[in-house]
């Protein structure tokens, strides 16, 4: 649906509306407004869902003000957690199983003094955006398949047609048409 | 126990705390934005205090699952998001600790290792338990020192001490102590660098 059209989903179990900068094809399935409880993107288009794609119930889009997520045509996002402060692109025909974590940022610096500076200023509030932590874009290739409860960490590119085993933790790029698994994930063989 | 607070999806909730919870100034505890009233549903600590939270903490969507003898202590200026803390003994978390989404910290096995003992324990836990006593199981305290960053979906298991300034990567399963200022990853978690 283009911006500005009906923002309340039919038969939505969760009371709420879809943010104005979410765009989905009329043939796509967007399950529930629950997915947008942590969606704070301020970009003109913060989420685009392609033709015939599915964003199923239980998915959570934890998107910061500068974040943008793209879900390609026919892609199926079952119930993923997407943490995005920059750009996350999920390719056409990609399959994302339940409780998968895809993130382009840790939201916190690895440097303890930098974290301390932010933490001391919070005083019981939610940080809106944390300066000094650069997101690293994540790309899930066309026709890639990510098994349940896997984690895809910032900066990772998953190649076309690759398969990621259940509960894998992917810390480096996955070459196209390979099968990876494990924590940390390693290449098992070519698909 | 607390009254369920009036929960509105998407809003911060400020419910009533159990009597044995000490919450420092400028700290907030909220539920998940849907299951907002479940934060203390499984908080059964009979110790006083059973939960201590320092000053300036943001505990967003944390579940405190604490048994009768369990206790959780959290220092100042911590930030937890959707974290599961399960205690039958002692979980002690320092100051300026960040815990990411869906991380789990436990300080016990919760059931005996021996199969026969475990059947007896399982019956005691069942609706037919009829007040039969639970069987003993292993508990060992967990200590998270100051300035630690714990990544999303990771797990910290019983008896672990995470050293000052360490980083636990996303998805790590931590079963051994983490040296100070180290970065650990994997299942089981291993040191992959320094921070």
Interface residues (C-beta under 8 A of the other chain):
Chain A: X14 X15 X16 X34 X37 X38 X62 X81 X83 X101 X103 X106 X107 X108 X110 X111 X112 X115 X116 X119 X120 X122 X123 X124 X125 X126 X127 X149 X151 X153 X167 X169 X171 X183 X184
Chain B: X9 X10 X26 X27 X28 X33 X34 X56 X57 X58 X60 X77 X78 X79 X96 X98 X100 X101 X102 X147 X149 X151 X152 X153 X165 X167 X169 X170 X171 X172 X173 X183 X185 X186 X187 X195
